[in-house]
């Protein structure tokens, strides 16, 4: 998922940066924050467990292919939650901005 998607699921689609801070201070054993990337698929410079290299290691250990430019292929790996999981928003068009409505649903399985 992207930080924006997580923010939208919480009802605040423009709070991606705040999601990043919350995940930064979360417990790795309880929150799978390694699965969250930015809207371009880029890995996090400020990844808690050791920056981008650690982020890459954690994703690759789950079978996610990380490209040389430290991004993942969002067309292949982006998870699309069911629409019913997304709260009603004052501005439904915000969902398009964060990739909820712009792509068809894909399988939730890690490839």
SEDO-345813 format. One line per 2 residues: for each residue y, z, x of N, C-alpha, C, O. Coordinates in steps of 0.1 Angstrom, whole numbers, plus 2048, in hexadecimal, padded with zeros to 3 digits. Layout:
Y,Z,X,Y,Z,X,Y,Z,X,Y,Z,X; ...
***
This chain:
7F4,800,808,800,800,800,80C,800,809,80C,803,815; 818,7FD,803,824,7FE,80A,82B,80B,806,828,811,7FB
835,80F,80E,83D,81B,80A,844,819,7FD,844,822,7F5; 849,80D,7FA,84F,80A,7ED,846,80B,7E1,849,810,7D7
839,807,7E3,82F,808,7D9,82D,817,7D5,82C,81B,7CA; 82B,81F,7E0,829,82D,7DE,835,833,7D6,833,83B,7CD
841,830,7DB,84D,835,7D4,84D,831,7C5,851,839,7BD; 84A,824,7C2,849,820,7B4,83F,827,7AC,842,82B,7A0
834,82A,7B2,829,832,7AA,82E,840,7A7,82A,846,79D; 838,845,7AF,83D,852,7AD,849,851,7A4,84F,85B,7A0
84D,845,79F,858,843,796,866,841,79D,870,841,796; 866,83F,7AA,872,83D,7B1,871,831,7BB,870,833,7C7
871,824,7B6,86E,819,7BE,878,816,7C9,875,80E,7D2; 883,81D,7CA,88C,81A,7D5,88C,826,7DF,895,828,7E7
881,82E,7DF,880,839,7E8,876,838,7F2,86F,841,7F6; 874,82B,7F7,86A,829,801,86C,831,80E,862,836,814
878,832,812,87B,83A,81F,877,849,81D,871,84F,826; 879,84E,811,876,85C,80F,866,85E,80F,861,868,813
85F,854,80A,851,854,80A,84C,854,818,843,85C,81C; 852,84D,821,84F,84D,82F,850,85B,835,847,85F,83D
85B,862,832,85D,86F,837,852,879,832,84D,881,839; 84F,878,825,845,881,81F,838,87E,826,830,887,829
834,871,828,827,86E,82E,827,873,83C,81D,877,841; 832,872,843,833,876,851,82F,885,853,829,888,85D
833,88D,849,830,89B,84A,823,89F,842,821,8AB,840; 81C,896,83D,810,899,835,804,89B,83E,804,898,84A
7FA,8A2,839,7EE,8A5,840,7E4,899,840,7E0,894,835; 7E1,894,84B,7D8,888,84C,7CB,889,846,7C5,880,841
7C6,896,845,7B9,898,83F,7BA,898,830,7B0,896,829; 7C6,899,82A,7C7,899,81C,7CE,88D,816,7CC,889,80B
7D6,886,81E,7DE,87A,81A,7DB,86E,823,7DE,86F,82F; 7D5,864,81E,7D1,858,826,7DE,850,829,7DE,844,826
7E7,856,830,7F4,84F,833,7F3,843,83C,7FC,83B,83D; 7E8,842,843,7E6,837,84C,7E5,82A,844,7E7,81F,84A
7E3,82A,837,7E1,81F,82F,7EE,81A,829,7EF,810,821; 7F9,820,82E,807,81C,828,80E,815,834,80F,81A,83F
814,809,830,81C,801,83A,829,7FD,833,82B,800,827; 832,7F7,83B,83E,7F3,834,83C,7E6,82C,831,7E0,82C
846,7E1,826,845,7D6,81D,841,7C9,824,83E,7BF,81D; 842,7C8,831,83E,7BC,838,830,7BE,83F,82C,7B5,845
82A,7C9,83C,81D,7CC,842,81E,7D2,850,813,7D3,856; 829,7D6,854,82B,7DB,862,826,7EA,862,828,7F2,859
820,7ED,86E,81C,7FB,870,828,803,874,832,7FE,878; 827,810,872,832,819,874,834,81D,883,82B,822,889
841,81B,887,845,820,895,843,82F,895,83F,835,89F; 847,836,88A,847,845,88A,83A,84B,885,83B,856,880
830,843,886,823,848,881,820,856,887,820,857,894; 81D,860,87F,81C,86E,883,811,870,88F,814,878,897
807,869,88E,7FC,86B,897,7FD,864,8A4,7F3,863,8AC; 809,85E,8A8,80A,857,8B4,810,849,8B4,80D,841,8BD
819,847,8AA,820,83A,8AA,817,82E,8A5,80C,830,89F; 81C,822,8A8,815,816,8A3,807,814,8A8,7FE,810,8A1
804,818,8B5,7F7,817,8BA,7ED,81F,8B3,7E2,81B,8B0; 7F1,82C,8B0,7E8,835,8A8,7E6,830,89A,7DB,830,895
7F1,82A,894,7F0,824,887,7E6,819,887,7DD,818,87E; 7E7,810,891,7DE,805,892,7CF,80A,894,7C6,805,88D
7CD,814,89C,7C0,81A,89E,7BA,81F,891,7AF,81C,88E; 7C2,827,88A,7BD,82C,87D,7BA,822,873,7B0,823,86C
7C2,817,872,7BF,80C,869,7B2,804,86D,7AA,801,865; 7B2,801,87A,7A6,7FA,87F,799,802,87D,78F,7FC,87C
79A,80F,87E,78E,817,87D,789,816,86E,77D,81A,86B; 791,812,865,78D,810,857,78A,801,854,788,7FD,848
78A,7F9,85E,787,7EB,85C,792,7E1,859,790,7D6,855; 79F,7E6,85B,7AA,7DE,858,7AE,7D7,865,7B0,7DD,86F
7B0,7CA,864,7B4,7C2,86F,7C3,7C3,871,7CB,7BF,868; 7C7,7C7,87D,7D5,7C8,880,7D9,7BC,889,7D2,7BA,893
7E3,7B5,886,7E7,7A9,88D,7EE,7AD,89A,7F3,7B8,89C; 7F0,7A3,8A3,7F6,7A6,8B0,805,7AB,8AF,80A,7B2,8B7
80B,7A7,8A4,819,7AC,8A1,81A,7B9,89A,824,7BD,895; 80E,7C0,89A,80D,7CE,894,810,7CE,885,816,7D7,880
80B,7C3,87E,80C,7C3,870,7FE,7C0,86A,7F5,7BD,872; 7FC,7C3,85D,7F0,7BF,856,7F4,7B4,84D,7FF,7B3,849
7EA,7AD,849,7EB,7A2,83F,7EC,7A8,831,7E1,7AB,82C; 7F8,7A9,82B,7F9,7AE,81E,7F2,7A6,813,7ED,7AC,80A
7F1,799,815,7EA,791,80C,7DB,795,80B,7D4,793,801; 7D6,79A,816,7C8,79E,817,7C6,7AC,813,7BC,7AF,80C
7CE,7B5,818,7CC,7C3,817,7D4,7CB,80D,7D0,7D7,809; 7DF,7C6,808,7E7,7CE,7FF,7E0,7D2,7F2,7DA,7C9,7EB
7E1,7DE,7EF,7DA,7E3,7E3,7E4,7E3,7D7,7F0,7E6,7D9; 7E0,7DE,7CC,7E8,7DD,7C0,7E3,7E7,7B6,7D8,7E4,7B0
7EA,7F2,7B3,7E5,7FB,7A9,7E6,7F5,79C,7EE,7EC,799; 7DE,7FA,792,7DF,7F5,785,7ED,7F8,77F,7F3,802,781
7F2,7EE,777,7FF,7EF,772,801,7FC,76A,80C,802,76A; 7F7,801,763,7F8,80D,75B,7FB,819,764,7FF,823,75F
7F8,818,771,7FB,823,77A,80A,824,77E,80E,82E,784; 811,819,77C,81F,818,780,827,81E,774,826,819,769
830,828,777,838,82E,76D,842,824,767,846,81A,76E; 846,827,75B,851,81E,755,85E,821,75D,861,82C,760
864,816,760,870,816,768,87C,811,761,87B,809,758; 888,817,764,894,812,75D,897,803,761,89C,7FC,759
892,7FF,76C,894,7F1,771,887,7EB,774,883,7EC,780; 87F,7E6,76B,872,7E1,76D,872,7D6,778,867,7D4,77E
87D,7CF,77A,87E,7C5,784,87B,7CA,792,878,7C3,79C; 87D,7D8,794,87B,7DE,7A1,86C,7DC,7A5,869,7DC,7B1
863,7DB,79C,855,7D9,7A0,853,7CC,7A7,84A,7CC,7B0; 85A,7C2,7A4,859,7B5,7AC,85E,7B7,7BA,858,7B2,7C3
868,7BF,7BC,86D,7C1,7C9,863,7C8,7D3,864,7C7,7DF; 85A,7D0,7CD,851,7D7,7D5,843,7D2,7D4,839,7DA,7D7
841,7C6,7D0,834,7BF,7D0,82A,7C4,7C5,81E,7C2,7C7; 82E,7CA,7BA,825,7CD,7B0,823,7C1,7A7,817,7BF,7A3
82D,7BA,7A4,82C,7AF,79B,82C,7A1,7A1,82A,797,79A; 82D,7A0,7AE,82E,793,7B4,821,78D,7B9,821,781,7BC
816,794,7B9,80A,78F,7BD,7FF,793,7B3,800,79D,7AC; 7F4,78A,7B2,7E9,78E,7A9,7E2,79A,7AF,7E1,79C,7BB
7DC,7A2,7A6,7D3,7AD,7AA,7C8,7A8,7B3,7C2,79E,7B1; 7C5,7B0,7BD,7BA,7AD,7C6,7B0,7B8,7C6,7B2,7C3,7C0
7A5,7B6,7CC,79B,7C0,7CD,7A0,7CC,7D4,7A8,7CB,7DD; 79B,7D8,7D0,7A0,7E5,7D7,797,7E8,7E3,79A,7F2,7EA
78D,7DF,7E6,784,7E2,7F1,78B,7DE,7FE,792,7D5,7FF; 788,7E6,809,78D,7E3,816,784,7D8,81B,778,7D9,81A
78A,7CE,821,782,7C3,826,77F,7C4,835,779,7BC,83B
***
